[in-house]
Amino acid sequence: MSLHEETEINRSFESFSGLIGRDEDKERIINLLAEPFKVGDEHPLVLPIVGMGGLGKTSLAKSVCDDEIVNTHHFDLKMEACVSDDFSLKQVIQKIIESATGKRCADLNEGELIQELEDAQKWLLLKPLLSKGADGSKIIVTTRSQRVAEIMGTVAEYKLSFLGKDDCLSLFYKCAFKEGQKELYPNLVGIGEEIVEKCKQVPLAVINMGTQLYDYPFADLFLVQFWIAHGLILQSSNPNENLEEVGLRYVRELISRCFFQDYEDEMFAASFKMHDLMHDLASSLTQNEFSIISYQNHQFSKTTRHLSVLDS
């Protein structure tokens, strides 16, 4: 059974991270849960997992509960409830019952629910209700608050630390690249390392940065015409090759060098994409050629070749 105070955004954590770098944490928690019940132990055992937001506490707890060893050898019934800052005992119990039965509480006997709730107030009276569970029942609580861990825990809290730097990099590349693409862009690895460094080893920050990267789509003829308009295509020494054909040859060369990706040859034109990291690299190399002017700012560099004018 697990009680969670994390928000729904953390539920997507596991799908992106695959719990990269948390194998040891998971194994230690499973070992703590697997310890046999001893005379004098409090019932139920409450194990708090404590750490700052974004470390993946909820996903770690869920992975522990879903583990085959836990399911096969230790617990027949598991329940899960997310507890918000605005604590409502009634809602918590409803969520626990729904998790256990697979039915909405509206479909259950309301009289039985009300009977359980009589005079109950928050944790001090929620705990006795939970203690009515089977012998050996155990609760995982994930929280950012040391105070919550002290109030609820019956054993020492498990402090979740920052993710290792190498694991952060692996997590970032998993989010930023499709399978097998990382090897196609070795020049982008350094940029990825700089981005991850700014995430301070917080996995949720790494995921957010990695998943915000996206591709810039292009059509070959449109791009070639853009190049021609800016004087970037030189006439070929072959008199039978026009500027568009030269430009298309450039495109094929860039594709062969993995500058572009996801090439698709369609009926009238070909489409492809430039990865966001590659776009950032190109932008950084040409930053002195771009300027934006407005009513408040009308200064631009002498090296400017592309100018955007804002109305306000």
C-alpha positions as CSV (number, residue, x, y, z in Angstrom):
1,M,0.0,0.0,0.0
2,S,1.4,3.5,-0.8
3,L,0.3,7.0,0.0
4,H,1.6,9.7,-2.3
5,E,1.5,13.5,-2.0
6,E,3.0,14.1,-5.4
7,T,1.2,15.8,-8.2
8,E,0.0,14.0,-11.4
9,I,3.1,15.3,-13.4
10,N,5.2,12.8,-11.5
11,R,3.1,10.0,-12.9
12,S,4.6,10.5,-16.3
13,F,8.1,10.4,-14.8
14,E,8.5,6.6,-15.0
15,S,7.5,6.5,-18.7
16,F,10.3,8.8,-19.6
17,S,13.0,7.8,-17.1
18,G,12.6,4.0,-17.0
19,L,14.0,4.7,-13.4
20,I,17.5,5.2,-14.8
21,G,20.0,5.1,-12.1
22,R,17.6,4.0,-9.3
23,D,18.2,0.3,-9.3
24,E,20.1,0.4,-6.0
25,D,17.5,2.5,-4.4
26,K,14.8,0.2,-5.6
27,E,16.6,-2.9,-4.3
28,R,17.2,-1.4,-0.9
29,I,13.6,-0.4,-0.5
30,I,12.4,-3.9,-1.6
31,N,14.8,-5.5,1.0
32,L,13.3,-3.2,3.7
33,L,9.8,-4.2,2.8
34,A,10.7,-7.9,2.6
35,E,12.0,-8.0,6.2
36,P,9.8,-10.3,8.2
37,F,7.5,-8.9,10.9
38,K,8.9,-9.2,14.4
39,V,7.3,-9.1,17.8
40,G,7.2,-5.5,19.0
41,D,7.1,-4.0,15.5
42,E,4.5,-1.4,14.9
43,H,1.6,-2.3,12.6
44,P,1.4,-1.3,9.9
45,L,5.0,-0.5,9.1
46,V,5.3,2.9,7.5
47,L,8.4,3.6,5.3
48,P,8.8,7.3,4.2
49,I,10.8,8.1,1.1
50,V,11.9,11.7,1.5
51,G,13.5,14.1,-1.0
52,M,13.1,17.3,-2.9
53,G,10.6,17.6,-5.7
54,G,11.6,16.1,-9.0
55,L,13.8,13.3,-7.8
56,G,11.3,10.6,-8.8
57,K,10.1,9.5,-5.4
58,T,6.6,8.5,-6.5
59,S,7.9,6.7,-9.6
60,L,10.3,4.8,-7.5
61,A,7.6,3.8,-5.0
62,K,5.4,2.7,-7.9
63,S,8.2,0.7,-9.4
64,V,8.8,-1.1,-6.1
65,C,5.1,-1.9,-5.8
66,D,4.9,-3.2,-9.4
67,D,8.1,-5.4,-9.0
68,E,7.6,-9.0,-9.7
69,I,9.3,-10.1,-6.5
70,V,7.0,-7.9,-4.4
71,N,3.9,-9.1,-6.2
72,T,4.9,-12.8,-6.2
73,H,6.3,-13.3,-2.7
74,H,5.2,-10.6,-0.4
75,F,1.9,-8.8,-0.9
76,D,-1.4,-10.1,-2.3
77,L,-3.2,-6.8,-2.3
78,K,-1.8,-3.4,-3.1
79,M,-3.5,0.0,-2.9
80,E,-2.4,3.5,-3.9
81,A,-3.7,7.0,-3.0
82,C,-2.4,10.4,-3.9
83,V,-2.7,12.9,-1.0
84,S,-2.9,16.6,-1.8
85,D,-1.7,19.4,0.4
86,D,-5.4,20.1,1.2
87,F,-5.8,17.0,3.2
88,S,-9.3,15.4,3.1
89,L,-9.6,12.2,5.1
90,K,-12.8,11.2,3.3
91,Q,-11.1,11.6,-0.1
92,V,-8.1,9.6,1.0
93,I,-10.2,6.7,2.2
94,Q,-12.3,6.8,-0.9
95,K,-9.1,6.6,-3.1
96,I,-7.8,3.7,-1.0
97,I,-11.1,1.8,-1.4
98,E,-11.3,2.6,-5.1
99,S,-7.7,1.3,-5.5
100,A,-8.5,-1.9,-3.7
101,T,-11.8,-2.7,-5.3
102,G,-11.5,-1.1,-8.7
103,K,-14.9,0.5,-8.2
104,R,-15.8,4.2,-7.6
105,C,-16.9,4.9,-4.1
106,A,-20.2,6.2,-5.5
107,D,-20.9,2.6,-6.4
108,L,-20.1,1.3,-2.9
109,N,-22.3,1.1,0.2
110,E,-22.3,4.7,1.4
111,G,-23.4,3.7,4.9
112,E,-20.3,1.5,5.4
113,L,-18.1,4.3,4.2
114,I,-19.7,6.8,6.6
115,Q,-19.4,4.3,9.5
116,E,-15.6,4.1,8.9
117,L,-15.3,7.9,8.8
118,E,-17.0,8.6,12.1
119,D,-14.9,11.0,14.2
120,A,-11.8,10.3,12.1
121,Q,-9.4,13.3,11.7
122,K,-6.3,13.2,9.5
123,W,-3.4,10.9,10.1
124,L,-3.8,10.3,13.9
125,L,-7.1,8.6,13.2
126,L,-6.4,7.4,9.7
127,K,-3.6,5.2,11.0
128,P,-5.8,3.1,13.2
129,L,-8.1,2.5,10.2
130,L,-5.1,1.3,8.2
131,S,-3.9,-0.9,11.1
132,K,-6.9,-3.1,10.5
133,G,-5.2,-4.5,7.5
134,A,-3.6,-7.9,7.3
135,D,-0.6,-8.7,9.5
136,G,2.6,-7.7,7.7
137,S,0.9,-4.8,5.9
138,K,3.4,-2.1,5.0
139,I,3.0,1.5,3.7
140,I,5.3,3.5,1.5
141,V,4.9,7.3,1.9
142,T,6.6,9.7,-0.5
143,T,7.0,13.2,0.7
144,R,9.2,16.3,0.4
145,S,8.6,17.1,4.0
146,Q,10.9,15.9,6.8
147,R,8.1,16.7,9.2
148,V,5.6,14.5,7.4
149,A,8.2,11.6,7.5
150,E,8.7,12.1,11.3
151,I,4.9,12.0,12.0
152,M,4.0,9.1,9.8
153,G,7.1,6.9,9.7
154,T,7.5,3.9,12.0
155,V,11.0,3.2,10.6
156,A,13.8,5.4,9.6
157,E,13.1,7.4,6.4
158,Y,14.7,6.5,3.1
159,K,16.4,9.7,1.8
160,L,16.5,9.8,-2.0
161,S,19.5,11.6,-3.3
162,F,20.3,13.4,-6.6
163,L,20.7,11.4,-9.7
164,G,24.3,10.6,-10.8
165,K,25.7,12.8,-13.5
166,D,26.2,9.9,-16.0
167,D,22.6,8.7,-15.3
168,C,21.4,12.2,-15.9
169,L,23.1,12.2,-19.3
170,S,21.6,8.8,-20.2
171,L,18.2,10.1,-19.1
172,F,18.6,13.3,-21.2
173,Y,19.6,11.4,-24.3
174,K,16.7,9.0,-23.9
175,C,14.3,11.9,-23.9
176,A,15.9,14.0,-26.5
177,F,16.7,11.4,-29.2
178,K,14.8,8.6,-30.8
179,E,16.3,5.2,-30.5
180,G,19.6,5.0,-32.3
181,Q,19.8,8.7,-33.2
182,K,22.3,9.7,-30.6
183,E,25.1,8.0,-32.5
184,L,24.2,10.0,-35.6
185,Y,25.0,13.3,-33.9
186,P,28.2,13.0,-32.0
187,N,28.8,16.8,-32.3
188,L,25.7,17.4,-30.2
189,V,26.9,15.4,-27.2
190,G,28.8,18.4,-25.8
191,I,25.7,20.6,-26.0
192,G,23.7,17.9,-24.2
193,E,26.3,17.8,-21.4
194,E,26.0,21.6,-20.9
195,I,22.2,21.4,-20.7
196,V,22.3,18.6,-18.2
197,E,24.9,20.4,-16.1
198,K,22.3,23.2,-15.6
199,C,19.7,20.7,-14.3
200,K,21.7,20.1,-11.1
201,Q,21.1,16.4,-11.1
202,V,17.3,16.6,-10.7
203,P,15.8,14.0,-13.0
204,L,12.5,15.8,-13.5
205,A,14.4,18.9,-14.7
206,V,16.4,16.7,-17.1
207,I,13.2,15.1,-18.5
208,N,11.6,18.5,-19.0
209,M,14.6,19.8,-20.9
210,G,15.0,16.7,-22.9
211,T,11.3,16.4,-23.9
212,Q,11.1,20.1,-24.8
213,L,13.6,19.6,-27.6
214,Y,11.9,19.2,-31.0
215,D,12.5,19.1,-34.7
216,Y,12.3,21.8,-37.3
217,P,10.6,20.5,-40.5
218,F,11.8,21.5,-44.0
219,A,10.8,20.9,-47.6
220,D,13.8,20.6,-49.9
221,L,12.6,22.9,-52.7
222,F,11.4,25.6,-50.3
223,L,14.8,25.5,-48.5
224,V,16.7,25.6,-51.8
225,Q,14.7,28.6,-53.0
226,F,15.5,30.3,-49.7
227,W,19.2,29.7,-50.2
228,I,19.0,31.1,-53.7
229,A,17.2,34.2,-52.6
230,H,20.0,34.9,-50.1
231,G,22.8,34.3,-52.6
232,L,24.0,31.2,-50.9
233,I,24.0,29.0,-54.1
234,L,26.7,29.5,-56.6
235,Q,26.4,28.6,-60.3
236,S,27.8,25.2,-61.1
237,S,30.7,24.7,-63.4
238,N,28.4,22.3,-65.2
239,P,26.3,24.5,-67.6
240,N,23.5,21.9,-67.7
241,E,23.0,22.2,-63.9
242,N,20.7,25.1,-62.7
243,L,20.7,26.7,-59.3
244,E,17.9,24.5,-57.9
245,E,19.7,21.4,-58.9
246,V,22.9,22.6,-57.2
247,G,20.8,23.4,-54.1
248,L,19.3,19.9,-54.1
249,R,22.7,18.5,-54.3
250,Y,23.7,20.5,-51.2
251,V,20.6,19.1,-49.4
252,R,21.6,15.5,-50.3
253,E,25.1,16.1,-49.0
254,L,23.8,17.5,-45.7
255,I,21.5,14.5,-45.3
256,S,24.4,12.1,-46.0
257,R,26.3,13.8,-43.2
258,C,23.3,13.5,-40.8
259,F,22.8,17.2,-40.6
260,F,19.1,16.5,-41.4
261,Q,17.1,13.5,-40.3
262,D,13.8,11.7,-41.1
263,Y,14.2,12.2,-44.8
264,E,11.0,11.3,-46.8
265,D,10.9,11.4,-50.6
266,E,7.4,12.5,-51.6
267,M,5.6,13.0,-54.9
268,F,6.6,16.6,-55.6
269,A,9.2,17.3,-53.0
270,A,11.2,15.7,-50.2
271,S,10.8,16.5,-46.5
272,F,13.2,16.2,-43.6
273,K,13.9,17.6,-40.2
274,M,16.6,19.4,-38.3
275,H,17.0,18.3,-34.7
276,D,16.6,21.1,-32.1
277,L,20.1,20.7,-30.8
278,M,21.5,21.0,-34.4
279,H,19.3,24.1,-34.9
280,D,20.7,25.7,-31.7
281,L,24.2,24.9,-32.9
282,A,23.6,26.6,-36.2
283,S,21.9,29.6,-34.5
284,S,24.9,30.1,-32.2
285,L,27.3,30.1,-35.1
286,T,25.3,32.8,-37.0
287,Q,24.0,34.9,-34.1
288,N,25.8,38.0,-35.3
289,E,23.9,37.8,-38.6
290,F,20.4,38.1,-37.0
291,S,18.9,41.2,-35.3
292,I,15.5,42.2,-34.0
293,I,14.5,45.9,-33.9
294,S,11.4,47.5,-32.3
295,Y,10.2,50.9,-31.2
296,Q,12.3,50.6,-28.0
297,N,15.3,49.0,-29.6
298,H,16.5,50.1,-33.1
299,Q,20.1,49.2,-32.8
300,F,21.6,46.4,-34.9
301,S,25.0,45.1,-35.8
302,K,26.9,46.0,-39.0
303,T,27.2,42.2,-39.6
304,T,23.4,41.8,-39.7
305,R,22.1,40.0,-42.7
306,H,18.6,39.0,-41.5
307,L,16.4,41.7,-39.7
308,S,13.1,41.3,-38.0
309,V,10.9,44.3,-37.2
310,L,8.4,44.3,-34.4
311,D,5.4,46.6,-34.4
312,S,5.6,47.3,-30.6
